[in-house]
Amino acid sequence: MISRSFEQVDNLIRNTDDRWSDKAYVTGLRIKSLFAQIFNLFLINSLDLVSECSFESAKNLFRKGKPAVMALWHGDFLSNLYYWRNRELAVVASLSKDGDIITKSLDSLGYQAIRGSSSRGGARVILEAVKLIKKGFSVAFTIDGPKGPVHEVKPGIIKLVQKTGVPIIPMGLAYTNSIKLHNWDSTRIPLPFSKTLIHVGEPLFIDSSISIEKGCEMLKSYMFECEKIAVQKLKAGF
């Protein structure tokens, strides 16, 4: 299910969680989402946010007709969210209350949201992602979300690319100044007026003959390598 607004919440979600029938909850959610959007816009607009990749201009990535699967760590969601906006890109958002706020924020930045996660609605996420990819759209996954463990790749993204044959595009981020939250994913929030570099790694194809466990290890290694390159290039003054 692709959600473009609170009014378009899938019936499966409504039938399994009665919070959507609570008017006070929905009203509070709108207010929280508005403040989240204002904070995000203020913070991100103060950053020097750049990307680089060796195989193709980053500006040409994730356009309709060139489907791929973006891989990012849950803790680096914020900066990626802003940089790749307005590209007809779908992002997986959990069915949790935090996922409700994220869905509204995604909508304001031109994303589509596929509701579900590895722990709830996982099969539906894969089915919806496959449909979108066949239509030429790209999909983004926080590959260690929604609950971790941190930097442990969940199998859903590997199953998806093996089924569709599209590449994974790994992302590595580095910041000149940031704070790290003491939550499960060690969220990194760049400080205002700092520089953030997104390194876009080489496309990773995972053949269907490779085991899910091996695929997860391959992607994890690629992700760490992308982050290492991002740190090196930022220190070198990219």
N, C-alpha and C positions, 0 to 999 in steps of 0.2 A: 504494500500500500504506500502510495506517495502522498504525503500530506503537504498542502500548500497553505493551510491556515487552520485555526482551531475549529472552524466550522466543518472541516473536511476530515475529521478524525474517523478512522476506519471503524466499521461496525464491530469488527472483532475486538478492537480495543475497548469500545464502549461496553460490550457485553461481558468483558472480563475484568473491568475496573470501573466501579461506579463513581469515581472521582469526577468524571466528565458530566455527571448529572447534578453535581454540586455547583450552583451558581456562584457561591462565594469563592470556591476554589478557582473557577475559570476566571473570575474577575481579578482575584489576587495574582493569578498567573499572567494575565495581560500586563498588570502593573510591574511585576518582577521582570518580565520580558522587555518592557520599555526601558527600564533602568539598565538592564544588561546591555541593550543595544546602544544606549547613550554612552555607557562606560567604554564599550568596545570601540565605538567610533572615535571617542576622545583619545583613547590610548593609541590605537593603531595609526590615526592620522598624525600623531606626534613622532612616529618612528621613521627611520630610514630603512625601509623594508625592500630588500632586493633578492633576486634569485639568479642562479646560474646553472647551466648544464652544458656538457660537452657535445652531446649528440644532436641537439636541436634547440632552437630558440624556445625558451620556456613560455614565451607568449603564445606559441602555437599549440601548446599542450591542452588536452582536455576540451577540445572543440568538438561539436557534434559531427559525427562521421568518422572520428578517429578514436574509438573507444579504448579505454585502458582502465586499470584499477590503481588508484592512488593509495599508497601505504604510508601512514604516519603514526607516531606514538601518541597515545592519549594526552600526554603531558605537553605536547607541542601543538595542540589543536587550535589554539587561539590565533596565532600568527598565520598558519596555513589557511584558516577559515577566511581571513580577510584578503589575503593575497590572491587566492584562486576564485574570487567571487565573480558572479555574472558570467559563468561559462557553461550553463546548462549541465552542471555537475550535480549528481545526487550523493548525499551523505547519509550514512547509517546513523540513526539516533535511537537510543534505547527507549524502552517503554516506561521508564521510570519518570518520576516527577522532574528530575533534572533534565531528562530528555525532552519533556514538554517545553521547557524554557529554551533549550537548544533549538528545537524545531522552529519556534517563532523567530529566533535570531537568524537561523538559516534562511528562512523565507525572506527576511528583510535584506539579505545579501544576495538574493537571486539564486539560491540553491533549492533543490528539492530534498525532501527528507523521506528516507525509507525507515519506518519504525520497526524496531526489533533489535535483538542482540544475540550473543552466543548463548545466553542463559534463558532468554524469553523470545519466542518468535523467530528463532534462528533459521528454520527451514523456509519460512515465508520471506525473510530477507534475501536468501539466496535466489529464490524463485523470482522475486521482483527485480533483483539486480540483473539476473539473466535476461529478463524481458527488456530492461532498459538498454543493456549492452547490445542486444540484437537490433535495437532501434538506433544505435549509433551513439548512445550516451555513455559517459564515463561515471564511475562510482568511486567514492572515497571511503576508506575504512580506517578507524582507529584500531590498529591490529592487536593491541593488548587490552582493549576495553571490553565491556564497560566497568569491570571490577578488578582487572588484573589477574595474576600478578604483573607488576610493572615489567615491561620489555619482554614479555613472554607472548609469542605470536599465537593467536587463536586459529584454529583450523579452517574457519569459514572462508577466508580470503583465498586459501590454497585450493579448496574445493571449487570456488567460483572460477578461478582462472584456468583450472584444469578442464572444467566443463565448457568454457567459452573460447579458450585458446588465446585470450587477450593478454598483453603483458602487464606485469606489476611495475609501477613507477615508484621507487622508494624515495623518501624525503629525509634529509638530514638538516637540522637547524643549529645555528650558533648565534649567540647574542654577545654584544659588547658589555651590556649591563642588564642583569635580570635578577629577579627574586625567585626562589624555589619554595613552593608551598609544602607544608608537612602533611600532605595527603597521600593516598595510596599510589598515585601516578607521578608524584613529585612535579606537579605542574610548574612550568617555567613561564613567568610573566615578564616580558621585557619592560624595562623602565622607560618612562617618557624621554624622547629625544636620543634614545640609543639606536644602534644599528643591528638589524637582524638579517642574517644571510641564510637563504634556503638553498641547499645544494640538491639538485635533482639528479638522482642516480640513473645509470644505464637501465634500460628496460630489462626486466627479468622475466623470462619465459620458463614456466615449470611444466614439463611434460607429464602427461597422465600416467606414465610408467613410474614416476617418482612417488614414493610414499608420502602421505600427508605429514608425517613426523619429519622426514628429510626436507620437505618443502618448507616447513616452518623454520627449521634450522638455517636453511639457505637464506630465507628472507631476513631473519634476525641478523645474520652476518652482514648482509648487504646494508641493512639499516644502520648498524654500528659504523660501517665503513663510510657511509654517506655523512654521518654526523662528524666523524673524524676529519673528513675532507672539508666540511663546512667550517670547523674550528680552525683548521690550518689556513684556509683562504681568508678568513676574517682577520686572523692575526697578521697575515701578509699584506693587509690593506686593500683587499678586493673592493 
